[in-house]
Amino acid sequence: MNFNERNVLVTGGGRGIGLGIVRGFLESGASVVFVDYDEQLGREAERRLRQEHARVHFVAADVGRFDSCQAAYERATALIGSIDTLVNNAGISPKTNGRGVSVDDMDIDEWRRVVDVNLNGIFYFAKLAVPAMKRQRFGRIVSMSSVAGKAYLDVCAVHYAATKAAVIGLTRQLAGELGPFGINVNAIAPGRIDTEMVAVAGAATNAAYVAQTPLQRLGTTREVASLCLYLASKEEAGFVTGQVVDVAGGWLMT
């Protein structure tokens, strides 16, 4: 797929799945701005990426705050021009000893922070990006849900599962609302992908999930990125919208 002359914004792009998505778009010819909360991490990722790609820029932002998202979006458009592709990848899943805390032990501030990052951040960037996409009569929005938004996972906490389920509803509603303007909106639901976030759960927990997965392994960030690029394509996925696609090795077949 050719993404020459495409301008892409990726949230949570400093590592893990997000970094894999950034690499995928760069390798396919796009200009990319990626956003991350961790400025040191983002600057280092930008430095490494620029050894091969000149069209990449990092912008530090807190996706859980609208003012920060707005500043990042304005900076992104100043760097690469009007955004035609938005990838909402930023997400957090707080753990204690490798597991999410129970509802009765959960701190209210932790609940609010997860909702702000995992759900509100998607709304904020969609609100910012959609006006230009409407004017262009073209746009692609891909958001990161999770199999945790579709089924019970004992390693996750209620805030993570609730926000990932909400991403599915948000995706479908946006797809219906924005379809007449040539804007396709889809979501990806990863299973256990070999990232820093999954590693926090510990080897034993991940081995148990692998044992329940038909393909008998963890997924890779490149496999998620490949699907993301397909959903963001102009022609190849031009008739695909409002979908939630699992990348889970067959763990959840729905």
N, C-alpha and C positions, 0 to 999 in steps of 0.2 A: 504494500500500500504506500502510495506516495503522498506525503504531507508537506511538500514544497509549498511555500506561500501560505501555510496555515500557522496561526498564532495560538499557542496553547498555554493555559494557566493550570498548574497542578498544585493542590494544597497538600501539606505533609510530605513534601518531596525530598526531604533530606536523607532519608534512609528507607530501608525495607521495601514494601510494595511501591510506595511513592517514588522512590529513587529508580526502581526498575521501570516504572512508567515514564519517567522523565527520559531515561536512556532510550527507551523504545521510540518515543516521538523524535528525539534528536537524530537517531539512526535513520529515521524515515524522512528526514528533511525539514521538520518543523522548527519554528522559533519557539522557545519555551522559557517561561518564567515560572519558577517554583517557589512556593512559600513554605516556611517552617518556623516554628516557635523558637527553636534552638538556633541562635544566630551563629555560634561557633561551628556547630554541625553543618549548617547550611553553607557557610563560607567555605568550609573544607570540601564539601561535596561539589560546590561550584568550581573550586580550583581544580579538582580532579577531572571534572567533566570538560572543562575548557581546554584540557590538553588535547582533546579530539574534536570538540565542537565549540565554535565561536558564538553560536546563537543561543546561548543559555545564560540566564540571569537568576540570581537569588534575591528574594526580598523577605526580610524578617517580618513576621506578623503573628498576632494571637487571633486565631480564627474564631475564638469564642467571644470576641468583642467586635461589634459592628464598626466602630470608628477605626479600629486597626485593619479590618478587612477592607474598608473603603480606601484607606491610605495605600494599602498594598495593591489594590486593583488599579488605582490611579497611577501608581508607580509602574505597574506592569504595562499599562497601555502607553505610557510615555516611553518605555523601553522598546516594545516590539509592535505597537500599534493595536488596533481593535482586536479584542479576543473573540475568536470564533469557536474555541473548544475549551470547556471548563471541566476539569477532573477534580471532584471533591473527594480527596483521599484521606485528609487529616482525621485522625481518630485516636482516642486513648481508652485504655482498659486497665484501670488501677487494680493492682493485685497486692495481697498480703501473703507472704510465704507461697507465692506462685498461684494463688487462687483469689477470686473475687470475694469480698466480705459479704456476710448475710445481710438481709434487709434490716434486721433489728440492730446490727452493729454499724450500719452505714452512716457516715457523717453527712449531714445535709449539704454542706459545702461541696463534698465530693460528688454527690448526686447532681448538683447544679452545674458543676464544672464539666462533667461528662456530657450532660445534655447540651451545654453551651458549645462544646467542641464538636461532638459527634453529630448533632442535629442542627442547632442554630447556625453553625458555621456554613452548612450547606445552603440554608435559606438565605443567609447574608450574601454569599457570593453569587447565588442565582439571581437575587434581586439586583445586584450590581451588573451582572453580565447580560441579562436578558434584554434590556433596552437596545443595546447595540446589535444583538443578534436579530431582534425583530426588524430593525432598520435594514439589516443586510439580507433579511429573509432566509437566513441560514444560521444554524448553530448546532453544536453537539454538547450535551451535558451528560457526564458519566459520574455516578456517585458510588461510594463504597459502602455496601451493606455488609452482611455476614450471614453464614448459616445460623449464627446465634440469634438472628432476627427471625428465623423460621422454625427453629426447634430448640428444645431445652439442651443447654450445655452446662454441666455441673462446674466447669472451671470458670465460667463467667459470672458476673454479678448482674443484678436486675437492671442497673442503669445502662450497662452496655447492651444487654439484650433488648431493652425497651427502645433505645435510640436506634439500633440497627433495624428493628421492626418498623420504626417510624420512617426511616429512610425509604423503605419500600413504598409506604403510602404516599410520601412526598414525591417520589419518583413518578408514580402512576398519575397523580394529580397534575403535576407539571407537564407530563407527556400529553395529557388530554388538552390542557390549556394552551400549550405552546405549539402543538402540531400544526395548526393552520398557518403558522408563521415560518414553517420550514425548520423548526427546531426539534431535534430528536433527543429524548431524555430516557436514559436507561441506568440500571444499577448492576453491580457485580456483587455476588455473595461468596467470598472466599471461605474455604474451610481452613484446615491447618496448613499454613504456608510457612516455609522455613525463613522466619524473620526474627529480629530481636524481640518483638512482642510475644511471639509464640515460645521462644526459648525461655522466657521468664517462668512459664508454667512448669518447667522441669522435664528431664528426659523421660521419667516414668510416665507422666501424664501424656506426653506426646506419643510415646510408644503404645499406650493404650488406645489412642485415637487411630494410629496407624493400623493397629490390629483390626479395627472396625471398618477400615477403609478398603473397598475393593481393589484399588490400585496399590495398596500396601506401602505407601510412602507419604511424606510431606510434599506439598506442592512447592513450586518455585515462583519467585517474583516475576520471572520472565513469562511464565505461563499466564499470570494475571495480566501483565502488561500487554501480551499479544491479544487477549480478549478486549482489553480497553481500547487498543488501536482499532480493532475491527469495529467496535461500537461507535467510535469517533469518526470512522471513514465517511466519505461523502457518498460514494456510489455503492460500495460493497454492503453496507448496512443501512442504505438509504430508506428501506421500508421496515426497519426495526425500531420500535419505540415502545415505551412503557413496560419493558421487560426487566426481569431480575434473573440474571444468569449465574448459576453456581459454578465455582471452580473449586471442587472439593473431592476430586478423585472418586466420586460415586458414593461418598459418605452419606449424603442426603439426596435421595432421589424423589423429587416431587414435581 
